[in-house]
Amino acid sequence: MHDDDQTTGTARTTRRRWSRTAAGLTATGVLVLTGAAAAFATTASAAQHVPAHASYGPAIKLVAINPQAGDTAGAGGDFTVDLKAIAQNAHGNRELSPAHGYRPGLNLPPAKTFGPGMPDPDAPGLVVTLSTTPMGAGGPNANLAGVFQLNSVTSHRGLTEVLNTWEVGSPGFFGKNVHATLRAFIVKGTAPGMVTGHEKPISNVVQETFTIGG
């Protein structure tokens, strides 16, 4: 074989190797691009399914610590209600700030701020109704926030928490061994003495049906 023929054969072999290598690189590139596209599609799909409440829920979360739905609360008509308002973000912190009237304090008779149909002097936006409230105390639409005796404020991981506590002062006044529905929420500013249904809560609305112990 002549040198020219050997040179030509070597060149052909080299071209075939480069062709196979290029094909391999092209296939690898397609796989990488396909994987990236799939990952992007998965990420985009997940982003589309972020729950709305994660970003757009109320700035304040209200929780009924006691009683809870289905509970039998107390005995002999003597029971306690504990509510906690929890800021969900900086806006919630501002709403539950001392500048808006939220502070630790005791509200006890014979103070003029104590009584049904009145706002809580230390949690002014709190609205609480009980379905068994007698008409002598304003009936089921009366705001009972004014009979809550104890208010405390804490900060947990930079978020404000306000705890409101009410212990019934006259056992049996709201009934014994009867079902009752507690409804509570927070409004901006000072809460009304009577709930009309036109209020605009800035928190979620808590509604729990329980039994007042007999």
C-alpha positions in Angstrom: 0.0 0.0 0.0 1.3 3.4 -0.9 1.9 6.1 1.7 -0.9 8.1 0.1 -3.4 5.3 0.5 -2.3 4.9 4.2 -2.8 8.6 4.7 -6.2 8.5 3.1 -7.3 5.5 5.3 -6.1 7.2 8.4 -8.0 10.4 7.6 -11.2 8.3 7.0 -10.8 6.5 10.3 -10.3 9.8 12.1 -13.4 11.4 10.5 -15.5 8.3 11.5 -14.3 8.7 15.1 -15.1 12.4 15.2 -18.5 11.6 13.7 -19.3 9.1 16.4 -18.0 11.5 19.1 -20.0 14.4 17.7 -23.1 12.2 17.6 -22.6 11.2 21.2 -22.1 14.8 22.3 -25.3 15.8 20.5 -27.3 13.0 22.1 -25.9 14.0 25.5 -26.8 17.6 24.8 -30.3 16.6 24.0 -30.7 14.7 27.2 -29.3 17.6 29.2 -31.7 20.0 27.6 -34.6 17.6 27.9 -33.9 17.2 31.6 -33.6 20.9 32.2 -36.8 21.5 30.4 -38.6 18.8 32.5 -37.2 20.3 35.7 -38.3 23.8 34.6 -41.8 22.5 33.8 -42.0 20.7 37.2 -41.0 23.9 39.0 -43.4 26.0 37.0 -46.2 23.5 37.7 -45.4 23.6 41.5 -45.4 27.4 41.5 -48.9 27.4 39.9 -50.2 25.2 42.8 -49.0 27.3 45.7 -52.1 27.6 48.1 -53.6 31.1 47.9 -53.8 31.4 51.7 -50.0 31.1 51.9 -49.7 34.6 50.5 -53.2 36.1 50.7 -54.7 34.9 54.0 -55.7 37.2 56.9 -52.9 39.0 58.6 -54.2 37.7 61.9 -55.1 34.1 62.8 -57.6 33.7 65.7 -57.7 30.4 67.5 -60.1 29.1 70.1 -57.9 27.3 72.6 -60.8 26.5 75.0 -63.4 25.3 74.4 -63.0 23.5 71.2 -65.7 22.1 69.0 -67.5 19.2 70.6 -66.1 19.9 74.1 -68.0 19.8 77.3 -66.8 23.0 79.0 -66.7 23.4 82.8 -69.3 22.2 85.2 -72.4 23.6 86.8 -72.6 26.4 84.1 -69.1 27.7 85.1 -66.7 27.6 82.1 -63.7 29.5 80.7 -63.1 30.8 77.2 -59.5 31.3 75.9 -58.8 32.9 72.5 -55.5 33.7 70.9 -54.9 36.2 68.1 -51.7 35.4 66.2 -50.0 37.8 63.8 -49.1 36.1 60.5 -46.8 38.8 59.2 -45.6 42.4 59.8 -49.0 43.8 58.9 -50.6 41.6 61.6 -48.0 42.8 64.1 -49.0 46.4 63.4 -52.7 45.6 63.8 -52.0 43.9 67.2 -49.7 46.7 68.4 -50.0 48.9 71.5 -50.6 51.8 69.0 -53.9 50.1 68.1 -54.8 49.4 71.8 -53.6 45.8 72.2 -51.8 45.5 75.6 -51.6 43.4 78.7 -54.3 44.2 81.3 -57.0 43.2 83.7 -60.7 44.2 83.1 -62.6 43.5 86.2 -65.9 44.7 87.7 -66.9 47.3 88.9 -64.8 49.0 86.2 -67.0 50.8 83.7 -65.2 49.0 80.8 -66.5 45.6 82.1 -69.8 44.2 80.8 -71.5 42.6 77.8 -72.2 44.8 74.8 -68.8 46.6 75.2 -65.4 46.2 73.5 -62.5 44.8 75.4 -60.4 47.9 76.6 -57.1 45.9 76.0 -58.2 44.2 72.8 -60.5 46.7 71.2 -61.1 44.9 67.9 -62.2 41.6 69.4 -65.7 40.5 68.8 -67.2 37.5 70.6 -70.8 36.2 70.7 -72.4 33.2 72.4 -75.7 31.8 71.2 -77.0 31.3 74.8 -76.5 34.9 75.9 -79.8 35.9 77.6 -81.7 38.9 76.4 -81.0 40.6 79.7 -77.3 40.8 78.6 -78.1 41.8 75.1 -78.9 38.4 73.5 -76.9 36.3 71.1 -75.8 39.3 69.1 -74.2 41.1 72.1 -70.4 41.4 71.9 -69.0 39.7 75.0 -65.5 40.9 74.6 -66.1 43.4 77.4 -66.5 40.6 79.9 -63.0 39.1 79.2 -61.0 39.7 82.3 -57.4 38.9 81.3 -55.4 40.0 78.3 -51.7 39.1 77.8 -49.3 39.9 74.9 -46.2 37.9 73.9 -43.9 37.9 70.9 -43.1 34.5 69.4 -40.4 34.4 66.7 -41.0 38.0 66.0 -44.8 37.7 65.7 -47.2 39.1 68.2 -49.7 36.9 70.0 -52.6 38.2 72.1 -54.3 35.9 74.6 -57.8 36.8 75.8 -59.4 34.9 78.7 -62.9 35.0 80.1 -64.2 33.0 83.1 -67.9 33.1 83.6 -68.5 35.1 86.8 -72.1 33.9 87.4 -72.3 30.1 86.9 -75.3 29.1 84.9 -76.0 32.6 83.6 -75.3 31.3 80.0 -76.9 27.9 80.7 -76.2 24.5 82.0 -75.9 21.3 80.1 -76.8 23.1 76.9 -75.2 23.4 73.4 -73.8 26.8 72.7 -72.1 28.2 69.7 -69.1 30.6 70.2 -68.3 32.9 67.4 -65.3 35.3 67.4 -63.2 37.5 65.1 -61.3 40.7 65.0 -62.2 43.9 63.3 -60.1 47.0 62.6 -60.5 49.8 65.1 -63.0 49.5 68.0 -65.5 46.6 67.9 -69.3 47.2 68.0 -71.3 46.4 71.1 -73.9 44.6 69.0 -73.1 42.4 66.0 -75.2 43.2 62.9 -73.6 41.0 60.3 -72.1 44.0 58.5 -68.7 43.8 60.2 -65.6 43.3 58.2 -63.2 40.9 60.0 -59.5 41.3 59.6 -58.9 37.8 61.0 -60.5 34.5 60.2 -63.8 33.8 61.9 -63.8 31.2 64.7 -67.1 29.3 65.2 -67.2 26.4 67.7 -70.2 24.5 69.0 -69.7 23.0 72.5 -71.7 22.0 75.6 -71.8 24.1 78.7 -71.3 21.6 81.5 -74.2 21.0 83.8 
